[in-house]
Amino acid sequence: MDANKTTSALLYLDGISVSFDGFKALNELSFMVEPGEMRAIIGPNGAGKTTMMDVVTGKTRPDTGDVYFGQGAYDLSKLDETEIAELGIGRKFQKPTVFEMHTVEDNLLLALKNDRGVRATLLWSTSAPQEKRIDEILDTIRLKHLRSRVAGSLSHGQKQWLEIGMLLAQEPKLLLVDEPVAGMTDAETMQTALLLKEINQTKTVVVVEHDMAFVRELGVKVTCLHEGSVLAEGTIDQVSTNDRVVEVYLGR
Ligand SMILES: Nc1ncnc2c1ncn2[C@@H]1O[C@H](COP(=O)(O)OP(=O)(O)OP(=O)(O)O)[C@@H](O)[C@H]1O
């Protein structure tokens, strides 16, 4: 549905409230993400971070408020999950969901040609542009040397990167990434920060994460949610020294 709201933002949540059985998971939540930006979202358990992502992707409908996408061109709160995905919004859930029995390369191929079934896709010959795109993605996600490995044999961190690569194959304009470094080693965490910074050179990214060392490494604007609203927003130094943020989240 066309919205025709005037805004420079790629994503604009405007007064979003969501209740579950009378409990307000999101409470008049408003914030904007500009095109080309990477935004880190932090906040205590139950702050509403996952619900916010669910609202953006159409999994949960807000009770009130609008979600504008594409400089106000669309109101996502009026669209279903498929329509939203087709507008170019890709989401990576916390747990990796790669095809464990298939190779790294075939996983990317499946993501590139996700309009066909698994068997048909893998029997179909791969075109030169598809090969090139797979090479580019393998470079980005640092898995070129493992392209023929079965995905099930990858480390947890490598599976997360592969899944990020599968999202990239769909050429999203906006990537939503939910706790990408949970369970990763310190080295993998820092690699993931680098990877997302590289991806952010061409795509807008919203990343939810509890790992503050990782968020600091990203070096981007941070939004702290609490009880379904924005508690603080700014640089990591501004947010992490905010008295309320320390009280409800960091100081615990
Ligand atoms: N489907 C649901 N039914 C009932 N309550 C829900 C539902 N989904 C979320 N909630 C509640 O809404 C609140 C916000 O949850 P949400 O998962 O969005 O928080 P979060 O910030 O992502 O937390 P975490 O950091 O633990 O992932 C929580 O109190 C949660 O229990």
The ligand as an SDF file (V2000), in Angstrom:
LIG
                    3D

 31 33  0  0  0  0  0  0  0  0999 V2000
    3.6130  -13.7230   21.5130 N   0  0  0  0  0  0  0  0  0  0  0  0
    3.7080  -13.1940   22.7230 C   0  0  0  0  0  0  0  0  0  0  0  0
    2.7490  -13.3860   23.6530 N   0  0  0  0  0  0  0  0  0  0  0  0
    2.8320  -12.8450   24.8820 C   0  0  0  0  0  0  0  0  0  0  0  0
    3.8250  -12.0650   25.2890 N   0  0  0  0  0  0  0  0  0  0  0  0
    4.8150  -11.8160   24.4170 C   0  0  0  0  0  0  0  0  0  0  0  0
    4.8130  -12.3660   23.1010 C   0  0  0  0  0  0  0  0  0  0  0  0
    5.9470  -11.9360   22.4580 N   0  0  0  0  0  0  0  0  0  0  0  0
    6.6130  -11.1710   23.3420 C   0  0  0  0  0  0  0  0  0  0  0  0
    5.9450  -11.0970   24.5170 N   0  0  0  0  0  0  0  0  0  0  0  0
    6.3610  -10.3160   25.6870 C   0  0  0  0  0  0  0  0  0  0  0  0
    6.6500   -9.0020   25.2510 O   0  0  0  0  0  0  0  0  0  0  0  0
    7.7890   -8.4870   25.9260 C   0  0  0  0  0  0  0  0  0  0  0  0
    8.8170   -8.0390   24.9160 C   0  0  0  0  0  0  0  0  0  0  0  0
    9.4380   -9.1930   24.3610 O   0  0  0  0  0  0  0  0  0  0  0  0
   10.5780   -9.1500   23.2610 P   0  0  0  0  0  0  0  0  0  0  0  0
   10.8810  -10.5800   22.9230 O   0  0  0  0  0  0  0  0  0  0  0  0
   10.1950   -8.2480   22.1620 O   0  0  0  0  0  0  0  0  0  0  0  0
   11.7920   -8.5210   24.0850 O   0  0  0  0  0  0  0  0  0  0  0  0
   13.3280   -8.4780   23.6950 P   0  0  0  0  0  0  0  0  0  0  0  0
   13.7830   -7.0920   23.9500 O   0  0  0  0  0  0  0  0  0  0  0  0
   13.5280   -9.0230   22.3370 O   0  0  0  0  0  0  0  0  0  0  0  0
   13.9800   -9.4550   24.7720 O   0  0  0  0  0  0  0  0  0  0  0  0
   15.2760  -10.4070   24.6560 P   0  0  0  0  0  0  0  0  0  0  0  0
   16.4650   -9.5200   24.7890 O   0  0  0  0  0  0  0  0  0  0  0  0
   15.1010  -11.3200   25.8380 O   0  0  0  0  0  0  0  0  0  0  0  0
   15.2010  -11.1260   23.3530 O   0  0  0  0  0  0  0  0  0  0  0  0
    8.2710   -9.5780   26.8610 C   0  0  0  0  0  0  0  0  0  0  0  0
    7.7870   -9.3160   28.1560 O   0  0  0  0  0  0  0  0  0  0  0  0
    7.6480  -10.8390   26.2910 C   0  0  0  0  0  0  0  0  0  0  0  0
    7.4000  -11.7950   27.3040 O   0  0  0  0  0  0  0  0  0  0  0  0
  1  2  1  0
  2  3  1  0
  2  7  2  0
  3  4  2  0
  4  5  1  0
  5  6  2  0
  6  7  1  0
  6 10  1  0
  7  8  1  0
  8  9  2  0
  9 10  1  0
 10 11  1  0
 11 12  1  0
 11 30  1  0
 12 13  1  0
 13 14  1  0
 13 28  1  0
 14 15  1  0
 15 16  1  0
 16 17  2  0
 16 18  1  0
 16 19  1  0
 19 20  1  0
 20 21  2  0
 20 22  1  0
 20 23  1  0
 23 24  1  0
 24 25  2  0
 24 26  1  0
 24 27  1  0
 28 29  1  0
 28 30  1  0
 30 31  1  0
M  END
$$$$
